[in-house]
Amino acid sequence: MTPRSAEASDIVVVGGGAAGLSLAHRLTETGAATVTVIEPPDGPWRPAERTWCYWDAGVDDLEEAVSASWPLLRVHGADGRPVTVEPAPFTYRMVRSTDLERMVHGRLARSDGGRVLRATVESVRDVPQGAEVRCTLPGGWSLTLRARRVFDSRPLPALPPARTRLLQHFRGWFVRTDTDRFDPAVADLMDFRVPQPAHGLAFGYVLPLARDRALVEYTEFSGSALTTEAYESALGDYCRDILGLGALTVERTEQGIIPMTDARFARRAGAAVFRIGTAGGATRPATGYTFAAVQRQSRAIAAALRDGHGTVPAPHGRRALAMDAILLRALDTGRIDGSAFFTDLFRRVPTERLLRFLDGATSVREEWSIGLRTPVRPMLATAVELPFLPRRYRPTARIGENHR
């Protein structure tokens, strides 16, 4: 097809997942730039509906897209003993991708110079005074867009070299039970009563949506993903033998793979091309949480552009990444028991402080006090070893967006 002439925007955002939509949302708030969001057209390349979770205090500007929230959190140890905590002032919140998309698309439509373009991106490259995005429209027409800056959230074809590389991989069922089985006030973040793999750790994850409905997931931290059949078997065993749900209907499923690695993710792919989301290092290495970091980085980028700065801030601080690298290595070597480690954190650390720690918002003094509540000797041994380990490339499964 004959190519269409170049079109211009101040900012082009490639990808309509959590990172792309969140950045577009913040940019429309500031009104500092015209924004074009490029999303895949309908078809096999357009992702199915996903859920993203995070914790926050009070009412935030995503409230319109929040479909459920929980004031209580629970962790079940491998010994079967639960610890239930009230994380006030935080609540744990769920955002469905379709709700966030609807909210952001509406705000783009009402803004001056905001739009959504359905197209397949073929290439992104620097050009004089900015960047150029070449894409193909659903009818086969090619289109070139030019912008002062491009923010690209597409998954990387391969992960950067790393000393440690685990995957957080999961499959979830949205279930409806024949009788009331869930407490809508309590979210089960980690249930370690499931059988543990020989290497890594596994846990259940339950987010009640009503007394008879919930998202139930089976998650592993390990070196490779499972087959769909293996996930289904693990979910069936978990629902039947541990949760005791009885008769149920699976109304929908979701599945994903997220990197847990100390790889160094470059935030630039060119002079005017920047990476965001998991591709830009927004996924927290030791937990897989991404959504909260995406919000912080999106706000910071929008503020920098409004104020005339060209820098893209890192999604996580160096201190947080260093601590995560130690934990990942300790988990990967088996020096610490992952289920006991995470359970003890919730049992021994004040919840509000722990959640701020997981978000990278604690002071050095607070982090020191938390560190003393972990297995000190194996963590110190790992910290001493880590600087001498080489970073290597390893083959990996295709990485998808996180639900956290």
C-alpha positions in Angstrom: 0.0 0.0 0.0 1.1 3.6 -0.6 2.6 5.1 2.5 0.7 8.0 4.1 2.6 11.2 4.8 4.2 11.8 8.2 2.0 13.0 11.1 3.3 14.8 14.1 2.7 14.8 17.9 4.8 16.1 20.7 4.8 12.6 22.4 4.1 9.2 20.9 3.5 6.4 23.4 3.9 2.9 21.9 1.7 0.3 23.7 -1.6 0.5 25.5 -0.8 -1.6 28.5 -0.4 -0.4 32.1 2.8 1.6 31.4 1.6 3.2 28.1 -1.9 4.1 29.4 -0.6 5.4 32.7 1.9 7.7 31.0 -0.8 9.0 28.6 -3.1 9.6 31.6 -0.4 11.7 33.4 0.5 13.6 30.3 -3.1 14.6 29.7 -3.3 15.8 33.3 -0.4 18.2 32.9 -1.5 19.3 29.4 2.2 19.9 28.6 2.2 18.0 25.2 0.0 16.5 22.5 -0.1 12.7 22.9 -0.7 9.9 20.4 -1.0 6.4 22.0 -0.4 3.5 19.5 -2.2 0.3 20.4 -2.4 -3.0 18.5 -5.5 -3.4 16.3 -8.1 -6.1 17.2 -6.7 -9.5 16.6 -4.2 -12.0 17.9 -1.7 -9.3 18.9 -4.2 -7.5 21.1 -3.9 -8.8 24.7 -6.9 -10.2 26.6 -8.2 -8.4 29.6 -5.7 -8.3 32.5 -5.8 -7.2 36.1 -3.2 -5.0 37.8 -3.0 -4.6 41.6 -1.3 -2.1 43.9 -1.6 -0.5 47.3 -2.2 3.2 48.0 -3.5 5.4 50.7 -6.6 7.5 50.6 -8.4 8.3 47.3 -6.2 8.5 44.2 -6.7 9.6 40.6 -7.2 6.0 39.4 -10.3 5.5 41.5 -12.5 5.6 38.4 -10.7 2.4 37.2 -10.5 0.5 40.5 -12.9 -2.4 40.4 -12.2 -3.9 43.9 -10.2 -3.1 47.0 -9.4 -4.9 50.3 -8.6 -3.4 53.7 -7.0 -6.6 55.1 -4.2 -8.7 53.8 -3.4 -12.3 54.7 -0.4 -14.6 54.2 -0.5 -18.4 55.0 2.7 -19.9 56.0 3.8 -23.4 54.8 2.9 -24.5 58.4 -0.7 -23.6 57.7 -0.8 -20.7 60.2 -2.2 -17.5 58.7 -1.1 -14.0 59.5 -3.8 -11.3 58.8 -2.8 -7.7 58.9 -4.5 -4.3 58.5 -2.2 -2.2 56.3 -3.9 1.1 57.0 -3.6 3.8 55.7 -3.1 1.6 52.6 -5.7 -0.5 50.8 -4.9 -3.2 48.2 -6.6 -2.3 44.9 -7.4 -4.0 41.6 -7.6 -2.3 38.2 -8.9 -4.1 35.2 -7.1 -3.3 31.9 -10.5 -2.6 30.2 -11.5 -0.1 32.9 -8.1 1.7 32.8 -8.3 1.8 29.0 -11.8 3.2 29.0 -10.8 5.9 31.5 -7.6 7.0 29.7 -9.2 6.8 26.2 -12.0 9.1 27.4 -9.5 11.6 28.8 -7.4 11.6 25.6 -10.6 12.2 23.6 -11.5 15.2 25.7 -8.0 16.7 25.7 -6.5 19.0 23.1 -4.2 17.0 20.9 -4.8 13.6 22.5 -5.7 10.5 20.4 -5.5 6.7 20.2 -4.2 5.1 17.0 -4.8 1.4 16.3 -1.8 0.2 14.3 1.1 -2.3 14.3 4.4 -0.6 15.0 7.1 -1.7 12.6 10.1 0.4 13.7 11.1 3.3 16.1 14.2 5.3 15.4 15.8 8.6 16.1 15.6 11.4 13.5 16.8 15.0 13.6 14.8 17.0 16.3 13.1 13.9 17.6 12.0 10.3 16.7 10.0 8.5 14.0 7.6 5.7 14.4 6.6 3.6 11.3 3.5 1.5 11.6 0.9 -0.3 9.6 -2.8 0.5 9.9 -5.4 -2.3 9.9 -6.2 -1.8 6.2 -2.6 -2.3 5.2 -1.7 1.3 4.8 1.7 2.4 6.2 1.9 5.5 8.3 4.9 7.5 9.7 4.6 9.5 12.9 7.1 12.0 14.1 7.4 13.2 17.7 9.8 15.1 19.9 10.0 12.0 22.2 8.7 8.4 21.9 8.1 6.3 25.0 8.1 2.6 24.0 6.5 0.0 26.4 6.8 -3.1 24.1 8.4 -6.2 25.6 12.1 -6.6 24.9 13.1 -9.5 22.6 15.6 -10.7 25.2 16.5 -9.7 28.7 19.8 -7.9 29.4 22.7 -9.9 30.9 22.2 -10.7 34.6 23.7 -12.5 37.5 20.4 -14.0 38.6 17.3 -14.6 36.5 14.1 -16.1 37.8 10.6 -15.9 36.4 7.4 -15.1 38.2 4.9 -17.1 36.2 1.2 -17.7 37.0 -2.2 -18.8 35.8 -5.4 -17.6 37.4 -9.1 -18.6 37.4 -12.0 -16.2 37.9 -14.3 -18.6 39.8 -17.9 -18.5 40.9 -18.7 -21.0 43.7 -22.1 -22.6 44.4 -22.1 -21.3 48.0 -20.5 -18.3 49.7 -16.8 -19.2 50.3 -14.9 -15.9 50.4 -14.5 -12.9 52.7 -14.6 -9.8 50.4 -12.6 -7.8 53.0 -9.4 -10.0 52.9 -7.0 -10.5 50.1 -4.7 -13.5 50.3 -1.3 -12.2 48.9 0.6 -15.4 49.5 -0.6 -18.9 50.5 2.4 -21.2 50.9 0.3 -24.2 51.8 0.6 -25.4 48.1 3.3 -28.0 47.4 6.7 -26.3 46.9 8.8 -27.0 43.8 12.3 -28.5 44.1 13.8 -25.2 43.1 12.1 -21.8 43.8 8.8 -21.3 45.6 5.1 -21.5 44.9 2.0 -19.9 46.4 -1.7 -19.3 45.9 -3.2 -15.8 45.5 -6.8 -15.1 46.2 -8.7 -11.9 45.5 -12.4 -12.1 46.5 -14.7 -10.1 44.3 -17.9 -11.2 46.2 -18.8 -13.9 48.7 -19.1 -16.4 45.8 -16.6 -14.9 43.3 -12.8 -14.5 43.3 -9.7 -14.4 41.3 -7.7 -17.5 42.3 -4.1 -17.9 41.0 -1.2 -20.3 41.3 2.2 -18.6 41.1 5.7 -19.8 41.0 9.1 -18.1 41.3 11.4 -20.4 39.4 13.7 -20.7 36.3 11.1 -21.8 33.8 7.3 -21.7 33.1 5.0 -24.6 33.3 2.7 -26.1 30.7 -1.0 -25.0 30.8 -1.9 -28.5 31.9 0.4 -28.2 34.9 -1.0 -24.9 35.9 -4.6 -26.2 35.6 -3.7 -29.2 37.7 -2.1 -27.0 40.4 -5.1 -24.7 40.4 -7.6 -27.6 40.7 -5.7 -29.1 43.6 -5.5 -25.7 45.4 -9.2 -24.9 45.0 -10.3 -28.4 46.0 -7.8 -29.5 48.7 -6.6 -26.3 50.3 -9.4 -23.7 49.8 -12.2 -26.3 49.9 -14.3 -24.4 47.5 -16.5 -27.3 46.4 -18.4 -27.0 43.2 -17.3 -24.0 41.1 -17.4 -22.5 37.6 -14.3 -21.0 35.9 -15.6 -18.0 34.1 -12.4 -16.6 32.7 -8.6 -17.2 32.9 -5.5 -15.1 32.8 -1.8 -16.1 32.6 1.5 -14.3 32.5 5.3 -14.4 32.9 7.3 -11.6 34.6 11.1 -11.3 34.9 12.7 -11.3 38.3 16.2 -10.4 37.6 19.1 -8.1 38.6 19.7 -7.2 34.9 20.3 -3.5 34.2 17.5 -2.2 32.0 18.4 0.7 29.8 15.9 3.6 29.9 17.0 5.0 26.6 16.8 3.3 23.2 18.0 6.4 21.4 18.4 10.1 21.9 14.6 10.7 21.8 13.4 7.2 22.4 12.7 6.0 26.0 11.7 2.6 27.4 8.9 2.4 30.0 7.2 -0.4 31.9 8.9 -3.8 32.3 11.1 -3.0 29.3 12.4 0.0 31.1 13.0 -1.8 34.4 9.8 -0.9 36.2 9.2 -4.5 37.5 10.5 -4.8 41.1 13.1 -7.6 40.8 12.4 -9.4 44.1 8.6 -9.3 44.0 7.4 -8.7 40.4 5.3 -5.7 41.5 5.2 -3.2 38.6 2.0 -1.2 38.6 2.9 1.2 41.5 6.4 1.9 40.0 4.8 2.6 36.7 2.5 5.2 38.4 5.5 6.9 40.1 7.6 7.0 37.0 4.7 8.3 34.8 4.0 11.2 37.2 7.7 12.0 37.3 8.0 11.9 33.4 4.9 14.1 33.0 6.2 16.6 35.6 9.7 16.7 33.9 8.2 17.4 30.5 5.9 20.1 31.9 8.9 21.8 33.5 11.0 21.5 30.4 13.4 18.7 31.5 14.4 15.9 29.3 15.4 13.3 31.8 13.5 10.1 32.5 13.8 9.1 36.2 14.6 5.5 37.2 11.6 3.5 38.4 13.5 2.1 41.4 16.4 3.5 43.5 19.8 2.0 43.5 19.5 0.9 47.1 16.3 -1.0 46.5 17.8 -2.7 43.4 20.9 -3.7 45.4 18.8 -5.3 48.2 16.7 -7.1 45.6 19.8 -8.5 43.9 20.9 -10.0 47.2 17.5 -11.5 47.8 17.1 -12.9 44.3 20.5 -14.6 44.5 19.8 -16.0 48.0 16.5 -17.5 46.7 18.1 -18.8 43.5 20.9 -20.6 45.4 18.5 -22.0 48.0 20.4 -20.3 50.9 17.0 -19.1 52.2 13.6 -20.7 52.3 11.4 -18.3 50.2 8.1 -19.2 51.9 9.5 -18.8 55.4 11.3 -15.5 54.3 8.2 -13.8 53.0 5.9 -15.2 55.8 8.3 -13.9 58.5 8.4 -10.5 57.0 4.6 -10.1 57.4 4.8 -11.6 60.9 7.7 -9.6 62.2 7.6 -6.2 60.4 4.9 -3.5 60.9 2.7 -3.8 57.8 2.7 -0.2 56.8 6.5 -0.1 56.9 6.8 -3.4 55.0 4.5 -2.1 52.2 6.6 1.1 51.9 9.7 -1.1 51.8 8.3 -3.1 49.0 7.6 0.1 47.1 11.1 1.4 47.8 9.9 4.3 50.0 11.7 3.5 53.3 14.7 5.2 54.9 18.1 3.6 55.5 17.3 3.2 59.2 14.0 1.4 58.4 15.6 -0.9 55.9 18.3 -1.8 58.4 15.7 -2.7 61.0 13.9 -4.9 58.4 17.2 -6.5 57.3 17.8 -7.6 60.9 14.5 -9.6 60.7 15.7 -11.6 57.8 18.2 -14.6 57.8 21.3 -12.4 58.4 24.1 -14.9 57.7 22.9 -16.2 54.3 22.0 -12.7 53.2 25.5 -11.4 54.2 27.2 -14.4 52.5 25.2 -13.6 49.3 26.1 -9.8 49.5 29.8 -10.7 49.7 29.6 -13.1 46.8 27.5 -11.0 44.4 30.0 -8.4 43.2 32.2 -11.1 41.8 29.6 -12.9 39.8 29.5 -12.3 36.0 26.4 -11.0 34.2 25.4 -13.4 31.5 22.8 -13.7 28.8 20.3 -16.5 29.1 17.5 -17.7 26.9 14.1 -16.8 28.3 10.4 -17.3 27.7 8.4 -14.4 26.2 7.8 -11.9 28.9 4.3 -10.6 29.5 2.9 -7.8 31.7 2.5 -8.3 35.4 -0.8 -8.3 37.2 0.8 -6.5 40.1 
